[in-house]
Amino acid sequence: MLIKANFGVLDDTARQIMNTLEQIGVQMDHWKSAVLATEVDWQDGAHMAFGDFDQLFTQVSTARQTMLDALRGGIENSNQCMQQALSSATARVSNTTSPA
């Protein structure tokens, strides 16, 4: 009897999502650097809007990190649950195929 399990698809999908989110983070960092470099040239309402931008940017960055952490935890939990289910199924099959 052969029982085979491959949870690589879940890992690959998670890796793709995390890579995409990391790329978004890199782009956000570049964007913020560009904004910071030009902040001193902003005048009137634009200069005051920078504070709003910075606050919102920080919130988005924090939310992105929270999402990454939740995704990582969910994937680890899913893999663990699937491994436990596989072990349980294997044990049941072994018990039903054992000679009496």
Long-range contacts (C-beta under 8 A, 24 or more apart in sequence): 1-93, 1-97, 3-86, 3-89, 3-90, 3-93, 5-82, 5-83, 5-86, 7-79, 7-82, 7-83, 10-75, 10-78, 10-79, 10-82, 11-75, 11-79, 14-71, 14-72, 14-75, 17-71, 18-68, 18-71, 18-72, 21-64, 21-67, 21-68, 21-71, 24-64, 25-61, 25-64, 28-57, 28-60, 28-61, 28-64, 32-57
